[in-house]
Amino acid sequence: MNEGQNGGMNKLFCSNCGKQIPINAKFCIYCGQKIEDWKEHPSSEPKIHEQKKVIKRESESDDMSFVAYQTMEPGASFNNYKVIKLQGKDTDGIRYLVEKEGKYYVLKLFFPYKYSNLENIITLQNWLDRVQKLQHPHIVNIEEINYNNDPVYIITEFVEGMSLAKIKTYNPTLLTESLVREIAKQLVSAAIDIRLLGLSIKDLTLNSIVLNPETNKITILTSGISYEATDERDEVFHLGVLLAQMLSANQLAETVYNDENLREHKFTYIPGITLSMNKVLGECLHRNILQRYKTLHDLLKGLNALPAIEKDEVYDLAGAKMQAEDISPTQVPEPKISKDWIIFTVVGIAVAAIIIFFVLNWSNITKDNGTPSTWVSSIDEEDTINGEYQDNSIFNHRDSLKSRKDSSVDTRVDPRKAMLSQNQSSYSGSSGSVKIDTSPDRTLFVHISDGTFGFTRLKENPNHNVVQNGFYMGKYEVTQKEWNQYMKPANVSFVGDNLPVDNVSWMNIVRYCNARSEAEGLTAAYTILGNTASSVTCNFKANGYRLPTEAEWEMAAKGGQLYTYSGSDDADEVAWYRENSGRRYRTVGYQKKPNAYGIYDMTGNVAEWCWDWYSEEYPTSLTEFINPRGPATGTLKVIRGGSVNNGLGTNLSVVYRTKGNPAKGYPFVGFRLVRTY
């Protein structure tokens, strides 16, 4: 068949991950997805699937075998539209430039996974329903949406112009501050309307914004609009990121000015831009969400109030060249907790004062023969508490569960040792005995008893190979509300107090653990001597919060059973994952059953960081069989459990292991807490 004639199919894309694969592939070489066989079609016309309602695909997706898309060549016909050329693809589908009755349009065919089950269908339909209601001069017009076609498709007007990303690459001088100010007002105006319909511009990039250089009018494409609930201040932040990328003359602007870096590192003024505009950007990009513009309307007011460029002062930093490497991980702020040097200084002063007191008063507090005087002895009696109280003040819940004999305790308790949080202390006994209970809240934590289990082993090898001491494990993944009590808000995928926190680095998690431990009067588990994971050591005897070791995590996840998933062989009973969640995590403990230990979401929802260094050889090459704590060194940390981003299969298995850079946060990766028993 000649080039350009109807019906030619020359490319194949995986419908699961969207990547191009060999024409005769049975499995995707990138994600492993099974592909249904393709056969040559003798007809000169491209195959058009019969019309059917999307909802019928629910029963067809049980085996998760998706048909791959073969692309249509120029000249092919699709529902009365003539294909001009393939424009490209994204994670949602494939785009074509098409023509009908002399007018150009953009056709987008959605990958089948977007409507592979009821959750995905609802998500896609909600997005399409809202997008087609958008009527704004700076948002692309929707010409047609077809839910019943297979594949589902959307057709939008063809927008004349060039994306801001290409302009930034090939003609950056066009993006003057004057033009960017006008673009900013158009963007914010459109973002306000988008938000009113329950949509978001959180995923908007310069590639999804087209500028017509003749009119200086921008148009936002549908690929930059997503269906998700976001905090309005996060959208303000993201718009600030886009404006900074446009205004910066640095060739590495998209590397330096991106969401991840600017949430970790303070925004610095952009040279060559007016001070007023830099101040607006600074108020958009403040790392503390409470210090940003509260609404998009406030941002628009700030832009409208900017003085004329010629009447403003330009920020000039001679020779300022920001490079990506200038943003060092050592600049990551630690949580606001007491500084060690202050503690050491206070202790030093106290010790010095005591020494001076005894030197000046030694003759008064000793008898002639050098023995302590009577009043010193009385002070000693007043300040002394017996060994039973001292032993009980140390967190040792194992001893508290065993039978212990009560012994009399002097009621004159040192107030310095008795001043613990009321919710952590309990005073009982008619004799005035004092018992301090520092065990965790049993509505939030479960006790895992000492035991043995088969580390990374399931039904095929049920033999036990590891001994693990008991510990307390959090019933739920740590929530955003809990995180925000001690750390600055994370750049989470979905906002909600009772949703799990995600996109937080391993390093910031250990800082969180220490901050929360100290706030609750517990002994911090971690000693942090620097800003890298190798500088962190763990005192596993401390009673403070910490991450589970990989062995602790797996022991808790299995719940003493050999199910494929945590609590069941049926993932739908216990887990939120890609096929039943629409790739949106849920409130912790929501609707799914716990495992035998009473722990929720150890399979799916968000994956979870562990303490251990990652090694591919571990744990098959175990050298510790009692309380194993992973390899001694490494560069990556272990992540377990799978998330709503993972589909059915090995990635959700209770023994599946993956890894991550401890200095970085990842979407859909959170954590849960443990405490030593």
BATORZA-281404 format. One record per residue (C-alpha): x, y, z. Coordinates in nm, 3 decimals. Layout:
SITE      xx      yy      zz
SITE       X       Y       Z
...
END
This chain:
SITE      xx      yy      zz
SITE   0.000   0.000   0.000
SITE   0.139   0.339  -0.096
SITE   0.235   0.598   0.164
SITE  -0.053   0.829   0.251
SITE  -0.329   0.599   0.127
SITE  -0.618   0.503   0.353
SITE  -0.591   0.219   0.595
SITE  -0.216   0.184   0.653
SITE  -0.121   0.102   1.010
SITE   0.247   0.150   1.091
SITE   0.281   0.185   1.469
SITE   0.165   0.003   1.783
SITE   0.121   0.156   2.132
SITE   0.056  -0.015   2.467
SITE  -0.286   0.086   2.597
SITE  -0.166   0.057   2.958
SITE   0.150   0.272   2.962
SITE   0.117   0.442   2.620
SITE   0.467   0.354   2.499
SITE   0.543   0.237   2.144
SITE   0.602  -0.138   2.121
SITE   0.703  -0.384   1.845
SITE   0.428  -0.446   1.591
SITE   0.394  -0.819   1.675
SITE   0.443  -0.789   2.053
SITE   0.243  -1.015   2.284
SITE   0.350  -0.827   2.596
SITE   0.454  -0.464   2.649
SITE   0.833  -0.459   2.693
SITE   0.801  -0.162   2.933
SITE   0.520  -0.251   3.175
SITE   0.459  -0.623   3.101
SITE   0.094  -0.571   3.003
SITE  -0.054  -0.856   2.797
SITE  -0.152  -0.746   2.444
SITE  -0.425  -0.916   2.244
SITE  -0.307  -1.056   1.910
SITE  -0.338  -0.839   1.599
SITE  -0.416  -0.975   1.257
SITE  -0.370  -0.816   0.919
SITE  -0.694  -0.679   0.778
SITE  -0.730  -0.712   0.401
SITE  -0.968  -0.418   0.382
SITE  -0.824  -0.090   0.257
SITE  -1.024   0.096   0.521
SITE  -0.896   0.122   0.882
SITE  -1.091  -0.081   1.131
SITE  -1.355   0.120   1.318
SITE  -1.493  -0.060   1.624
SITE  -1.867  -0.101   1.648
SITE  -2.051   0.144   1.869
SITE  -2.115   0.022   2.222
SITE  -2.161   0.179   2.561
SITE  -1.851   0.215   2.770
SITE  -2.018   0.065   3.073
SITE  -2.014  -0.277   2.901
SITE  -1.635  -0.287   2.925
SITE  -1.666  -0.349   3.299
SITE  -1.732  -0.719   3.239
SITE  -1.464  -0.740   2.971
SITE  -1.177  -0.614   3.183
SITE  -1.156  -0.901   3.432
SITE  -0.834  -1.041   3.284
SITE  -0.690  -0.692   3.231
SITE  -0.588  -0.776   2.873
SITE  -0.608  -0.454   2.675
SITE  -0.601  -0.409   2.302
SITE  -0.307  -0.202   2.183
SITE  -0.366   0.089   1.948
SITE  -0.232   0.082   1.595
SITE  -0.201   0.434   1.462
SITE  -0.389   0.561   1.158
SITE  -0.196   0.692   0.862
SITE  -0.267   1.025   0.687
SITE  -0.576   0.998   0.471
SITE  -0.754   0.747   0.693
SITE  -1.117   0.814   0.784
SITE  -1.259   0.818   1.136
SITE  -1.630   0.889   1.189
SITE  -1.643   1.133   0.894
SITE  -1.316   1.302   0.995
SITE  -1.013   1.274   0.766
SITE  -0.680   1.210   0.939
SITE  -0.416   1.465   0.840
SITE  -0.132   1.349   1.065
SITE  -0.045   1.195   1.400
SITE   0.019   1.475   1.649
SITE   0.149   1.272   1.941
SITE   0.040   1.088   2.252
SITE   0.028   1.130   2.628
SITE  -0.063   0.908   2.923
SITE  -0.433   0.933   2.836
SITE  -0.438   0.858   2.464
SITE  -0.329   0.940   2.107
SITE  -0.391   1.272   1.927
SITE  -0.447   1.332   1.555
SITE  -0.488   1.643   1.346
SITE  -0.808   1.581   1.148
SITE  -1.017   1.774   0.896
SITE  -1.390   1.794   0.831
SITE  -1.566   2.022   0.582
SITE  -1.253   2.229   0.533
SITE  -1.195   2.296   0.903
SITE  -0.919   2.151   1.119
SITE  -0.972   1.980   1.454
SITE  -0.775   1.773   1.706
SITE  -0.901   1.418   1.767
SITE  -0.799   1.237   2.086
SITE  -0.862   0.862   2.127
SITE  -0.845   0.753   2.490
SITE  -0.655   0.441   2.592
SITE  -0.889   0.163   2.714
SITE  -0.751   0.169   3.069
SITE  -0.920   0.510   3.110
SITE  -1.255   0.329   3.111
SITE  -1.152  -0.024   3.208
SITE  -1.369  -0.041   3.520
SITE  -1.647   0.148   3.693
SITE  -1.415   0.376   3.893
SITE  -1.220   0.479   3.582
SITE  -1.540   0.527   3.386
SITE  -1.677   0.762   3.652
SITE  -1.352   0.959   3.664
SITE  -1.335   0.997   3.286
SITE  -1.703   1.088   3.255
SITE  -1.675   1.347   3.532
SITE  -1.379   1.503   3.354
SITE  -1.550   1.505   3.013
SITE  -1.879   1.638   3.155
SITE  -1.702   1.929   3.319
SITE  -1.461   2.007   3.037
SITE  -1.738   2.041   2.780
SITE  -1.907   2.302   3.003
SITE  -1.603   2.530   2.994
SITE  -1.676   2.847   2.801
SITE  -1.382   3.083   2.828
SITE  -1.188   3.282   2.566
SITE  -0.859   3.130   2.685
SITE  -0.971   2.766   2.698
SITE  -0.995   2.547   2.389
SITE  -1.348   2.484   2.257
SITE  -1.488   2.130   2.265
SITE  -1.654   2.029   1.938
SITE  -1.761   1.671   2.011
SITE  -1.743   1.405   2.282
SITE  -1.848   1.046   2.222
SITE  -1.887   0.823   2.529
SITE  -2.040   0.533   2.339
SITE  -1.769   0.485   2.081
SITE  -1.495   0.232   2.143
SITE  -1.249   0.391   2.192
SITE  -1.399   0.693   2.367
SITE  -1.286   1.012   2.195
SITE  -1.296   1.390   2.221
SITE  -1.262   1.645   1.939
SITE  -1.150   2.002   2.002
SITE  -1.090   2.302   1.780
SITE  -0.745   2.333   1.625
SITE  -0.562   2.625   1.786
SITE  -0.331   2.838   1.572
SITE  -0.002   2.932   1.732
SITE   0.290   2.775   1.917
SITE   0.314   2.625   2.265
SITE   0.490   2.834   2.527
SITE   0.735   2.546   2.573
SITE   0.849   2.574   2.210
SITE   0.863   2.952   2.230
SITE   1.078   2.921   2.544
SITE   1.311   2.686   2.356
SITE   1.333   2.848   2.013
SITE   1.240   3.214   2.064
SITE   1.278   3.299   2.437
SITE   1.324   3.673   2.373
SITE   0.957   3.687   2.276
SITE   0.860   3.623   2.639
SITE   0.921   3.972   2.773
SITE   0.796   4.072   3.117
SITE   0.528   4.285   2.956
SITE   0.394   3.987   2.759
SITE   0.422   3.749   3.056
SITE   0.217   3.989   3.268
SITE  -0.063   3.971   3.011
SITE  -0.031   3.592   2.986
SITE  -0.047   3.569   3.366
SITE  -0.378   3.757   3.381
SITE  -0.524   3.534   3.110
SITE  -0.403   3.220   3.290
SITE  -0.547   3.322   3.627
SITE  -0.879   3.424   3.470
SITE  -0.908   3.085   3.301
SITE  -0.797   2.899   3.615
SITE  -1.080   3.063   3.813
SITE  -1.341   2.929   3.569
SITE  -1.173   2.587   3.559
SITE  -1.183   2.564   3.938
SITE  -1.551   2.661   3.953
SITE  -1.634   2.339   3.765
SITE  -1.436   2.117   4.003
SITE  -1.137   2.090   3.771
SITE  -0.773   2.182   3.831
SITE  -0.469   2.325   3.649
SITE  -0.231   2.142   3.884
SITE  -0.087   1.942   3.591
SITE  -0.074   2.236   3.349
SITE   0.260   2.275   3.169
SITE   0.396   2.519   2.912
SITE   0.334   2.247   2.651
SITE  -0.041   2.274   2.716
SITE  -0.056   2.651   2.663
SITE  -0.063   2.781   2.304
SITE   0.021   3.144   2.224
SITE  -0.090   3.324   1.911
SITE   0.198   3.575   1.859
SITE  -0.019   3.800   1.643
SITE  -0.285   3.859   1.909
SITE  -0.083   3.769   2.223
SITE  -0.378   3.551   2.322
SITE  -0.320   3.218   2.495
SITE  -0.534   2.905   2.481
SITE  -0.522   2.630   2.742
SITE  -0.556   2.280   2.595
SITE  -0.758   2.006   2.762
SITE  -0.439   1.805   2.830
SITE  -0.351   2.065   3.094
SITE  -0.682   2.035   3.279
SITE  -0.734   1.754   3.530
SITE  -1.022   1.628   3.742
SITE  -0.904   1.636   4.102
SITE  -0.963   1.826   4.424
SITE  -0.677   2.063   4.506
SITE  -0.616   2.340   4.755
SITE  -0.656   2.674   4.577
SITE  -0.326   2.791   4.724
SITE  -0.151   2.499   4.552
SITE  -0.289   2.620   4.220
SITE  -0.155   2.967   4.300
SITE   0.182   2.804   4.366
SITE   0.176   2.614   4.036
SITE   0.089   2.926   3.838
SITE   0.385   3.096   4.005
SITE   0.606   2.810   3.885
SITE   0.487   2.854   3.525
SITE   0.542   3.232   3.537
SITE   0.892   3.188   3.682
SITE   0.979   2.945   3.401
SITE   0.862   3.198   3.141
SITE   1.043   3.495   3.298
SITE   1.377   3.334   3.376
SITE   1.650   3.378   3.114
SITE   1.832   3.077   3.254
SITE   1.858   2.786   3.010
SITE   1.785   2.555   3.303
SITE   1.470   2.743   3.402
SITE   1.246   2.436   3.397
SITE   1.497   2.249   3.613
SITE   1.551   2.528   3.865
SITE   1.191   2.650   3.875
SITE   0.978   2.341   3.917
SITE   0.724   2.243   4.180
SITE   0.947   1.996   4.362
SITE   1.250   2.226   4.397
SITE   1.050   2.533   4.491
SITE   0.863   2.347   4.765
SITE   1.196   2.249   4.920
SITE   1.403   2.561   4.852
SITE   1.330   2.928   4.896
SITE   1.240   3.122   4.581
SITE   1.508   3.377   4.488
SITE   1.431   3.685   4.284
SITE   1.483   3.659   3.907
SITE   1.741   3.905   3.769
SITE   1.619   4.140   3.496
SITE   1.260   4.134   3.626
SITE   1.097   4.421   3.814
SITE   1.090   4.408   4.193
SITE   0.711   4.428   4.196
SITE   0.676   4.125   3.969
SITE   0.933   3.935   4.177
SITE   0.730   4.015   4.489
SITE   0.416   3.873   4.327
SITE   0.609   3.557   4.239
SITE   0.746   3.539   4.592
SITE   0.395   3.550   4.735
SITE   0.286   3.274   4.497
SITE   0.587   3.054   4.567
SITE   0.616   3.080   4.943
SITE   0.692   2.736   5.086
SITE   0.453   2.797   5.374
SITE   0.106   2.755   5.225
SITE  -0.034   3.002   5.481
SITE   0.186   3.280   5.345
SITE   0.070   3.256   4.981
SITE  -0.215   3.437   4.809
SITE  -0.526   3.277   4.957
SITE  -0.723   3.266   4.631
SITE  -0.678   3.302   4.258
SITE  -0.880   3.623   4.280
SITE  -0.620   3.764   4.520
SITE  -0.345   3.675   4.273
SITE  -0.536   3.845   3.992
SITE  -0.569   4.158   4.206
SITE  -0.195   4.151   4.269
SITE  -0.123   4.129   3.896
SITE  -0.365   4.410   3.813
SITE  -0.205   4.630   4.078
SITE   0.146   4.601   3.932
SITE   0.298   4.939   3.840
SITE   0.412   5.005   3.484
SITE   0.745   4.841   3.405
SITE   0.908   5.173   3.312
SITE   0.812   5.316   3.653
SITE   0.937   5.017   3.849
SITE   1.283   4.916   3.966
SITE   1.442   4.619   3.793
SITE   1.608   4.360   4.014
SITE   1.973   4.344   3.912
SITE   2.211   4.084   4.044
SITE   2.544   4.128   3.866
SITE   2.657   3.801   3.714
SITE   2.374   3.604   3.870
SITE   2.369   3.256   3.718
SITE   2.154   3.000   3.886
SITE   2.248   2.645   3.803
SITE   2.063   2.332   3.898
SITE   2.354   2.220   4.115
SITE   2.325   2.540   4.322
SITE   2.017   2.387   4.477
SITE   2.185   2.156   4.724
SITE   2.007   1.896   4.935
SITE   2.189   2.043   5.234
SITE   1.952   2.339   5.212
SITE   1.647   2.131   5.303
SITE   1.508   2.285   5.623
SITE   1.474   2.067   5.929
SITE   1.160   2.084   6.141
SITE   1.142   2.366   6.392
SITE   1.261   2.189   6.705
SITE   1.499   2.286   6.979
SITE   1.860   2.317   6.871
SITE   2.113   2.086   7.038
SITE   2.358   2.366   7.114
SITE   2.095   2.545   7.323
SITE   2.041   2.232   7.532
SITE   2.415   2.179   7.581
SITE   2.462   2.544   7.680
SITE   2.184   2.531   7.941
SITE   2.317   2.204   8.084
SITE   2.668   2.348   8.099
SITE   2.552   2.658   8.286
SITE   2.355   2.446   8.533
SITE   2.653   2.220   8.604
SITE   2.881   2.521   8.651
SITE   2.632   2.680   8.894
SITE   2.615   2.361   9.101
SITE   2.994   2.337   9.122
SITE   3.025   2.702   9.228
SITE   2.753   2.651   9.493
SITE   2.935   2.359   9.654
SITE   3.274   2.532   9.639
SITE   3.140   2.841   9.819
SITE   2.928   2.654  10.075
SITE   3.124   2.337  10.143
SITE   3.216   2.440  10.496
SITE   2.849   2.500  10.579
SITE   2.715   2.175  10.443
SITE   2.969   1.939  10.604
SITE   3.040   1.851  10.963
SITE   3.376   1.893  11.125
SITE   3.468   1.537  11.033
SITE   3.373   1.595  10.669
SITE   3.048   1.394  10.663
SITE   2.729   1.540  10.514
SITE   2.518   1.749  10.749
SITE   2.171   1.651  10.866
SITE   1.988   1.896  10.643
SITE   2.169   1.763  10.338
SITE   2.053   1.412  10.430
SITE   1.696   1.533  10.456
SITE   1.720   1.688  10.111
SITE   1.857   1.360   9.982
SITE   1.554   1.178  10.128
SITE   1.315   1.431   9.978
SITE   1.465   1.401   9.629
SITE   1.515   1.027   9.620
SITE   1.274   0.782   9.461
SITE   1.332   0.410   9.479
SITE   1.448   0.184   9.200
SITE   1.100   0.055   9.120
SITE   0.981   0.396   9.001
SITE   1.298   0.456   8.803
SITE   1.261   0.124   8.626
SITE   0.896   0.188   8.551
SITE   0.971   0.530   8.404
SITE   1.162   0.360   8.126
SITE   0.936   0.253   7.840
SITE   0.918  -0.125   7.860
SITE   0.570  -0.237   7.769
SITE   0.675  -0.602   7.759
SITE   0.740  -0.595   8.134
SITE   0.410  -0.414   8.190
SITE   0.223  -0.696   8.019
SITE   0.392  -0.955   8.243
SITE   0.284  -0.989   8.605
SITE   0.482  -0.761   8.830
SITE   0.473  -0.735   9.205
SITE   0.369  -0.400   9.342
SITE   0.605  -0.249   9.592
SITE   0.569   0.058   9.803
SITE   0.694   0.377   9.651
SITE   0.783   0.697   9.831
SITE   0.504   0.941   9.759
SITE   0.749   1.229   9.750
SITE   0.808   1.210   9.375
SITE   1.064   1.429   9.202
SITE   0.841   1.669   9.004
SITE   1.099   1.688   8.726
SITE   1.052   1.318   8.661
SITE   0.678   1.321   8.704
SITE   0.616   1.605   8.458
SITE   0.504   1.406   8.157
SITE   0.206   1.463   7.931
SITE  -0.120   1.379   8.102
SITE  -0.232   1.170   7.810
SITE   0.081   0.958   7.850
SITE   0.074   0.921   8.231
SITE  -0.160   0.737   8.463
SITE  -0.150   0.761   8.842
SITE  -0.314   0.481   9.040
SITE  -0.301   0.286   9.363
SITE  -0.424   0.369   9.710
SITE  -0.070   0.365   9.840
SITE   0.022   0.654   9.614
SITE   0.226   0.442   9.372
SITE   0.306   0.603   9.038
SITE   0.288   0.415   8.708
SITE   0.373   0.594   8.386
SITE   0.220   0.443   8.077
SITE   0.392   0.554   7.758
SITE   0.244   0.283   7.539
SITE   0.079   0.407   7.218
SITE  -0.291   0.474   7.174
SITE  -0.438   0.128   7.114
SITE  -0.706   0.273   6.887
SITE  -0.428   0.378   6.649
SITE  -0.165   0.109   6.708
SITE  -0.174  -0.270   6.734
SITE   0.069  -0.490   6.918
SITE   0.253  -0.750   6.710
SITE   0.383  -1.028   6.936
SITE   0.724  -1.193   6.914
SITE   0.733  -1.461   6.648
SITE   0.887  -1.625   6.345
SITE   0.789  -1.604   5.977
SITE   0.917  -1.674   5.627
SITE   1.077  -1.350   5.508
SITE   0.970  -1.289   5.141
SITE   0.813  -1.636   5.136
SITE   0.452  -1.729   5.061
SITE   0.263  -2.052   4.997
SITE   0.532  -2.196   4.771
SITE   0.777  -2.198   5.063
SITE   0.600  -2.161   5.398
SITE   0.909  -2.241   5.608
SITE   1.004  -1.977   5.863
SITE   1.354  -1.828   5.848
SITE   1.342  -1.514   6.067
SITE   1.282  -1.441   6.436
SITE   1.130  -1.099   6.508
SITE   1.075  -0.933   6.845
SITE   0.738  -0.774   6.914
SITE   0.656  -0.413   6.832
SITE   0.367  -0.171   6.788
SITE   0.250  -0.101   6.432
SITE   0.023   0.184   6.325
SITE  -0.321   0.062   6.216
SITE  -0.334   0.333   5.951
SITE  -0.098   0.513   5.717
SITE   0.010   0.854   5.851
SITE  -0.243   1.116   5.742
SITE  -0.189   1.465   5.605
SITE  -0.333   1.614   5.925
SITE  -0.079   1.424   6.136
SITE   0.204   1.528   5.906
SITE   0.106   1.895   5.904
SITE   0.120   1.911   6.285
SITE   0.499   1.889   6.279
SITE   0.614   1.950   5.920
SITE   0.532   2.193   5.642
SITE   0.251   2.065   5.417
SITE   0.370   1.816   5.157
SITE   0.307   1.841   4.784
SITE   0.048   1.565   4.805
SITE  -0.133   1.412   4.508
SITE  -0.479   1.474   4.663
SITE  -0.557   1.706   4.955
SITE  -0.752   1.592   5.262
SITE  -0.690   1.578   5.638
SITE  -0.768   1.207   5.660
SITE  -0.604   1.108   5.334
SITE  -0.257   0.951   5.361
SITE   0.034   1.189   5.316
SITE   0.246   1.107   5.010
SITE   0.533   1.258   4.814
SITE   0.746   1.295   5.127
SITE   1.113   1.197   5.136
SITE   1.258   0.931   5.366
SITE   1.483   1.199   5.520
SITE   1.189   1.423   5.609
SITE   1.004   1.125   5.753
SITE   1.280   1.052   6.007
SITE   1.275   1.422   6.100
SITE   0.899   1.397   6.147
SITE   0.939   1.091   6.370
SITE   1.184   1.272   6.598
SITE   0.973   1.589   6.612
SITE   0.659   1.395   6.705
SITE   0.846   1.182   6.961
SITE   0.987   1.487   7.137
SITE   0.652   1.664   7.132
SITE   0.494   1.364   7.308
SITE   0.770   1.329   7.567
SITE   0.922   1.015   7.412
SITE   1.285   0.932   7.342
SITE   1.366   1.009   6.980
SITE   1.469   0.697   6.788
SITE   1.690   0.869   6.532
SITE   2.022   1.049   6.557
SITE   2.060   1.274   6.253
SITE   2.410   1.408   6.194
SITE   2.366   1.545   5.844
SITE   2.132   1.574   5.548
SITE   2.185   1.232   5.393
SITE   2.037   0.896   5.486
SITE   2.385   0.759   5.564
SITE   2.410   1.016   5.845
SITE   2.104   0.871   6.023
SITE   2.130   0.601   6.290
SITE   1.844   0.436   6.475
SITE   1.821   0.341   6.841
SITE   1.581   0.049   6.821
SITE   1.551   0.042   7.201
SITE   1.408   0.396   7.216
SITE   1.034   0.432   7.271
SITE   0.989   0.703   7.009
SITE   0.828   0.679   6.666
SITE   1.022   0.531   6.377
SITE   0.984   0.359   6.041
SITE   0.942  -0.019   6.040
SITE   1.227  -0.238   5.930
SITE   1.147  -0.435   5.618
SITE   1.108  -0.750   5.828
SITE   0.871  -0.576   6.071
SITE   0.668  -0.440   5.781
SITE   0.630  -0.781   5.615
SITE   0.553  -0.961   5.941
SITE   0.276  -0.709   6.016
SITE   0.145  -0.717   5.659
SITE   0.117  -1.098   5.650
SITE  -0.075  -1.108   5.978
SITE   0.045  -1.461   6.045
SITE  -0.105  -1.584   5.716
SITE   0.018  -1.662   5.364
SITE  -0.223  -1.460   5.152
SITE  -0.102  -1.293   4.833
SITE  -0.223  -0.956   4.964
SITE  -0.234  -0.825   5.319
SITE  -0.537  -1.003   5.464
SITE  -0.676  -1.187   5.161
SITE  -0.608  -1.352   4.827
SITE  -0.876  -1.121   4.684
SITE  -0.728  -0.773   4.645
SITE  -1.072  -0.610   4.624
SITE  -1.145  -0.712   4.983
SITE  -0.843  -0.538   5.137
SITE  -0.687  -0.294   4.892
SITE  -0.734   0.018   4.682
SITE  -0.535  -0.032   4.362
SITE  -0.535   0.095   4.006
SITE  -0.831  -0.100   3.873
SITE  -1.073  -0.017   4.156
SITE  -0.957   0.329   4.262
SITE  -0.930   0.538   3.946
SITE  -0.572   0.604   4.066
SITE  -0.702   0.813   4.358
SITE  -0.609   0.706   4.709
SITE  -0.876   0.700   4.976
SITE  -0.919   0.799   5.340
SITE  -0.708   0.566   5.553
SITE  -0.900   0.253   5.654
SITE  -1.189   0.340   5.420
SITE  -1.427   0.053   5.323
SITE  -1.158  -0.217   5.294
SITE  -1.106  -0.494   5.549
SITE  -0.804  -0.500   5.781
SITE  -0.571  -0.799   5.796
SITE  -0.572  -1.049   6.083
SITE  -0.377  -0.806   6.304
SITE  -0.632  -0.528   6.246
SITE  -0.405  -0.322   6.017
SITE  -0.550  -0.140   5.715
SITE  -0.416  -0.059   5.366
SITE  -0.088  -0.250   5.386
SITE  -0.165  -0.349   5.031
SITE  -0.246  -0.057   4.802
SITE  -0.367   0.299   4.875
SITE  -0.013   0.441   4.910
SITE   0.311   0.243   4.913
SITE   0.521   0.274   5.228
SITE   0.883   0.360   5.309
SITE   1.082   0.124   5.533
SITE   1.402   0.174   5.736
SITE   1.625  -0.068   5.540
SITE   1.873   0.002   5.264
SITE   1.770  -0.169   4.939
SITE   1.969  -0.451   4.779
SITE   1.852  -0.687   4.507
SITE   2.039  -0.975   4.675
SITE   1.865  -0.912   5.006
SITE   1.695  -1.088   5.177
SITE   1.792  -1.406   4.988
SITE   2.144  -1.348   5.122
SITE   2.035  -1.300   5.486
SITE   2.316  -1.284   5.740
SITE   2.092  -1.184   6.033
SITE   1.808  -1.417   6.129
SITE   1.703  -1.243   6.451
SITE   1.555  -0.894   6.404
SITE   1.711  -0.837   6.060
SITE   1.756  -0.471   5.973
SITE   1.877  -0.483   5.616
SITE   2.214  -0.425   5.449
SITE   2.466  -0.212   5.639
SITE   2.503   0.042   5.358
SITE   2.338   0.146   5.034
SITE   2.211   0.436   4.825
SITE   1.836   0.358   4.804
SITE   1.575   0.276   5.067
SITE   1.309   0.003   5.056
SITE   0.947   0.076   4.960
SITE   0.676  -0.187   5.016
SITE   0.305  -0.246   4.970
SITE   0.208  -0.108   4.627
SITE  -0.035   0.178   4.568
SITE  -0.332   0.296   4.364
SITE  -0.083   0.342   4.082
SITE  -0.018  -0.034   4.066
SITE  -0.236  -0.291   3.894
SITE  -0.321  -0.645   3.994
SITE  -0.020  -0.873   3.991
SITE   0.322  -0.893   4.148
SITE   0.348  -0.519   4.224
SITE   0.071  -0.554   4.484
SITE   0.199  -0.878   4.637
SITE   0.274  -0.867   5.007
SITE   0.634  -0.974   4.931
SITE   0.698  -0.733   4.641
SITE   0.992  -0.498   4.700
SITE   1.091  -0.173   4.528
SITE   1.315   0.120   4.618
SITE   1.352   0.498   4.618
SITE   1.602   0.778   4.668
SITE   1.577   0.872   5.039
SITE   1.629   1.242   4.957
SITE   1.325   1.254   4.727
SITE   0.951   1.222   4.771
SITE   0.740   1.017   4.531
SITE   0.369   1.046   4.444
SITE   0.164   0.764   4.599
SITE   0.443   0.673   4.845
SITE   0.376   0.746   5.214
SITE   0.454   0.565   5.539
SITE   0.323   0.430   5.867
SITE   0.478   0.438   6.213
SITE   0.605   0.173   6.455
SITE   0.727   0.186   6.812
SITE   0.946  -0.060   6.998
SITE   0.764  -0.291   7.237
END
